Amino acid sequence: MESRSMNGNYGAPKQEIETPTRITIKGILALIQSHIEEADKGRIISLGMGDPSAYSCFKTASVAQEAIVDAVRSNKFNGYSPTVGLPQARKAIAEYLSDDLPYKLSPEDVYVTTGCLQAIDIALSTLARPGANILIPRPNFPIYELTAAFRNIEARIFDLLPEKGWEVDLVKVEALADHNTVAMVIINPSNPCGSVFSYQHLKKIAETAEKLRIVVIADEVYGHLAFGDKPFVPMGVFGSTVPVLTLGSLSKRWIVPGWRLGWLVISDPNSNFKKPKIVERISTCLDVTGGPSTFIQAALPTILEQTGESFYRKTINTLKQTADICYDKLKEIPCISCPHKPEGAMAVMVKLNLSLLKVISDDIDFCFKLAKEEAVIILPGIAVGRKNWLRITFAAEPSSLEEGLERLRTFCLRYTNQV
């Protein structure tokens, strides 16, 4: 029998595949937390992760909990679901989203996904082709760049403009696009900026995308979580101007990120994008990756149809309260500036003035020292594409938020250069 070389490279490709090296939000936050002394771990205040379910002031609707229990106890939803989603779940999502649109979505426009992360992957996988590029905002949710890299799609970065309320730099978008550009991403309400796009700005985005002949991927996982002067307007409103892939989930509005129930919706009433091959590609991707638990899908119609306005209003009021606390407390810290008061979502971007600080080299150094000395965890801006900025999550218990921001102020004063 012929012997073979045992070099340990079982299954290894002849050419090395480059793995994306950008760290995830969860990865960098875990690294920061690991530097906190064991004795201090009981006093940790995390303003880094957008998971409000950890705090008693943010609880999901009782109707959502009861719907899950009823679905489980029915013994009807223990098997596999269709990979595109249960028919009743697709219908419920279509009706829920159609309430805010000038046209009606059909259940066939809807694909049920395992949270918004799978929706992102399905959207990019569907659009991928040799030489393709996609336009992604900065600051951003880093999963877009990571997913694009894994799908061999070039990521081209356009800026959001803090001096204009974090609006899209549409001049840069046009300069970046070429015949290989397949889509642009917008996140509204914005993670990480806390901004909400106006109807007029969304209209300009739609007109720019139509001019460039590209799809808009609208990440609306924070949909309806707007508490400033501008109401939330879904990008699908402009579906007749440009095809929109709407991504959403239960996670933020219902405060259940661990339930992993999301959706991808083709908002394209003129069927400019929704061709048989596109539908087939989406379905094939879902065949390969699978979807969320059947019983959660079965509970979805009740959750979407019967959640009361009082629950939504309470969440919005709490977010407005904590956003105001965050903005006001940040104004007391000389080395941090907040260019735009948060008006939606659950986080805000603030800028570090390193010239006012001693022995702090950059935003990563700042966050590691802050965690070690004050047991406060904040996300360095580099994780979302903005070096020497910080992302602060304000979806927290008001008392914890105030305490965390007071510790942040104390830390900054400790490191402030004396004039």
N, C-alpha and C positions, 0 to 999 in steps of 0.2 A: 504494500500500500504506500502510495506516495506521501511523504511527509510534507507538511506546510509550515511556513515560517510563523512562529508565534510572537508576533510583534505587538499584540494587544490592541490593534486597530480594528476590531470587529465592527462591521457596519459603518466604518468611517468613510466619508466621501473622498474621492481622489483629490478634490480641491476643497480646502477649508471653507466652511460657511461662516461668514462673519455674523456673530451674535450681537444684537443691539446692546450697547453698554449703558444706556441711560437708566438711571435708577428710578424705581417707581416711588410714588408717594408713600405707600405702606413700607417699602424697603427703607427709605431714608428716615422715616419716623421711628421705625423699630431700632435703627442704628443709634439715633439720638437717645431714645429711651434707655438703651443698653448702657449708656454712660452715666446714668443716674445711680448714685450710691444706694445700696440695698436699704439702708436706714431711712432714706428719703422717699422710697417708692410709695409709701402710704400717703404722702402729701402731693403726689403728682397731679397737676392740672394740665390736661391736654387741650390745647387750642389749635391742634394740627390736623386732626382727622374730622371729616364732615359726617359724623355719625351721631345725630342728636338723640338717638334712642337710648344712649347711656345716661341721660338726665331725666329726672322725674317730671320736669315741666314739659317734656316732649313725649307724648304717648300716642300710640295709634288709636284709631276710632274703634269703639267697642263693636260696631257692626262688622268691621273687618275681622276682628278676632272670632266673632260668632260665626261668620261665614266660613272661615277655615275649619272650625270645629264641626259645623254641620256637614261640610263636604267630606271630612274624614269619617264621621260617624255614619254617613249614608252607605258606605261600602261600595259605592259606585265608581270610585275614581282611584282605584289601586293599581290599575294597569297602565300600559303605555298610552300616550296620547298621540294623535297625528303630529308629525314633526313640525308642521307649520303652526300648530296650536289647536286646541279644542275649538270647534265651530262656535260655541256659545261665548268663548273668551274673545275670539276674533270679532264677533258681532258687537260685543259690549265695548271693546276698545274703539271700533269704528264709530259707534254712536256717541261715545264719550268725547272723542276728538272732533266729530262733526258739529257738535254744539257751538264751536268757536270758528267754524269755517263757512265761507259763502257757497259751499257745495257739499254734497254728501259723500263720505267715504263708504266703500263697500267692505264687507268682511274679507274679501279676496285681496284687498289692499294691505291687510294687516298680517304680520308674522310675529308670533309670540316667542320671546327669547328669554334666556337665563340672565336676567338683569340687563342693564344698558351696555355692559361690557361686551356681551355676546352680540348685541345689536351693532356695536361699533365694528366688531370683527366681521360680521356678515356683510355690512355695508361696504367695507374696504375690500373684502374678498370678492364681492360681486363686481366691483369697479376695476379690479386689478387686471392689467394686461402688460405685455412687454413695453418698457419705456414710459409707463404711466407715471404722472406726478399728481400730488394733491396739495392744496393750499390749506395751511393750518395756522391758526392765530397764535400770537405770543403776547401775553402769557396764555397758557393753555392747560388742558388736562393731558398729562404726558402719555397716557395710553394711546392717543392718536398717533404720535410719532413712533412709538414702539410697535404698534400694530402695522403701521405702514411699512416699517423696516422688515418685519417678519413676512409681509406679503410682497416684498420687493417693489414697493411703490416709493418713489422719491418724495420726501416731504419738503415742501417749500414754505417758508415762514413769512407771514405778514404780521405787522404790528397792530395791536389795539392801542389807541391813543389816550393816555391818562388825562391829558389836558382837555380832551373832548368827551369826557365821561366814558372812556374806554370804547369809543366807537371804532369800527373797522377802518383801517387805512385803505380805502378803495383805490387810490392812485397806485399804491404798492401792489395791490391785488392784480390790477391790470398789467403792471410791469412784469410780474412774476409769471403770469399765465402764458402758455403757448399751446401748440396743437396737440401736445401730449397731456395736457391738464384735464383731469377727469372730474374733479369736484373741488369745492371749497367747504370748509367746516366753520360753522358758527355755534357758539354755546350761549344760549339765552333762556332765562337769566344766567348770568355768567358765573361759572366756577373757573377761575379763582377770584374774579374782580368784584363781584357783588353788584354789577351794573345790570341795567335792563334796557334793551334797545327800543327806541321809539318806532311807531308805525312808519314814520317818514324814512328813518334810517334803514329799516328792514326792506322798504320799497326800493331804496337805492341799491341795496345788496342784491335784491332780486333782478333789478334791471342790469346791474353789472354782470351777474352770472348769466343772464340771458344773452347779453352781448358777447360774452366769452364762450357761450354754448357749453356750459358746464353745469353739473348738478350741485345743488346745495344740500349738504348734510347738516340738518338742524338738530343739535343735541339739546333737547328740552326736558332733561331729567329733573330740572328745577322748575318746570312749567307751573305757572300760577303762583309761585312763591315770590310775589312782587309786593312791596309795601311802601314804595315811594310815590312820586307824582305820576310816574308812567305805568300804565297797566301792562300786563303781559299780553303780547300779541304773538300767536303762533306763526312760524314761517310759512306754514301751509296755506295761510291766507293768500299768499302770492303763488300758489301752485299753478295757476293758469298762466303766469308769466314765465316761470321756470320750474322744472321738476324738483321736488323736495323729498329727501329721505328723512322722515321725522323719527327721531330716536327718543324713547321715553321709558319710564318705569314707575312702579309704585313706591320706590325706595324713599324718595325725599318728601313728596307731598303727604304720603301716608306714614312716614317715619318708620319704615320697615326695610332697611337696606339688606338685612339678612334673609329676606324672603326670596330674593333673586327672581323677581318677575318683571320683565321688560317687554318692549315691543319695537319693531321696525315697521314703519308705515310708508308706503309709496303715495305721496300727495301729488298727484299728477292727473288732474281731471281731463286733460287733452291727450293723454296717453302718448306723450312725446318720448318718454323714457320707458314706460311700462310695456315693454315688448315681450313676446313669448320667451325669448332666450334669457332675458333678465329674470323673469319669473322662475324659469327653470334653474338658473344659477343660484338664486336665493334658496329655492327648495332643496337643491342638492347640498348646499352648504349646511342647511339645517338637518338633512338626512345624516350627514357625517358627524355633526357636533351634538345633536340632541337638543332638548328644550327643558323648560322648568317642570317642576313636579306637577303631576296631573291634578291633584286636589287643590293646589293653589290656583291653577287655571280655572277650575270649576267654581271656586269662590269669587272669581273676578267680577262676574256680572252683578252680584249683590254688592260687592265693595264699591264699584263704580256708580251704581244706580242709587244706592241707599245711604251713602255717607252724607251726613247733614252739613248744612252751611255753618252751623255753630262750631263744628270741629275745624273746618278750614279757617274760620275767622280767628279761633283761639290760636292756631299755629301762626298765622300771619301777625297777630298782635304780639305774640311772644317774640317772634323774630324781629319785629320792629323795635320792641323794647330792648332786646339785647344788642341790636345793631346800633341803636342810639347810645347805649352804655359804652360800647366799643369805640365809637367815633369820638365821643366826648372825652373818654379816658386817654385816648391816643393823643389828643391835642395837648395834654399835659406833659408829653415826653418830647424834649427838644430835638433829639436825634432821629425821630421818626416823623414822617409826614404822610398824610393820607390825602391823595389828590382828588378823591371822589367819594363822597359819603355813600355807604352801601344802601342800595334800594331794592335788592332782591337776592335770592339764593341764600347762602349761609356763611360766606367768607368775604374777606376784603383784602386787597393788596395795598401794602404800605411801603414806603421807600426809606431805606437806611441812609443817614448822612454819616459816613464813616469818618469824615474829617473832624467830627465832634467827639469821636470815641478814641480812647487809647488802647493799644494792644489788641484790637479787634481787626482781623485781616479782611474778612468778607462775611457774607450772610451765613455761610455754613459755620464758620468759627463762632459767630454770634450765637447761633442756635444751640451749638454744642455747649458753650460756656453757660448760656442761660439755663439749659436743662440741668447741668451739673451743679450750678450754684443756687438755683431757685426752684428746681423741679417743675419748671413750666416748659411745655413742648409746643413749639411753633415751627411751621414748615419754612425752610429757607426758599427764597424766591427762585433760586437756580433750578429747583425741582420742577417748576412750571415755566421755565424759560426766561426768567428775569433775575439776573445776578444782582446781588446787593439790594434786593427787595425781600419782603416777608409776606407770607399768606397767613392771616389770622382768622380762625374759624370762630364765629360768635354764636353759633348754635349750641349754647351751653346754659346751665343753670345761672341765672343772673348773679347770684352771690359768688359762685365759682368763677365766673367771668370777671367780676370786679376784683376778686382776690388775685387771679392770674395776671390781670393787667397792672395791678398795683405792684406785684412782684417784678413784672417787666419794667415798670418805671424805676423801682429801686435798683434793679440791675443796671439800667442805662445810666442812672446818676452815679453809680459806683464807677463806671468806666468813662464818664464824661471828662474830657480834657478841661483842666482848670485854666481859665484865662488869666 
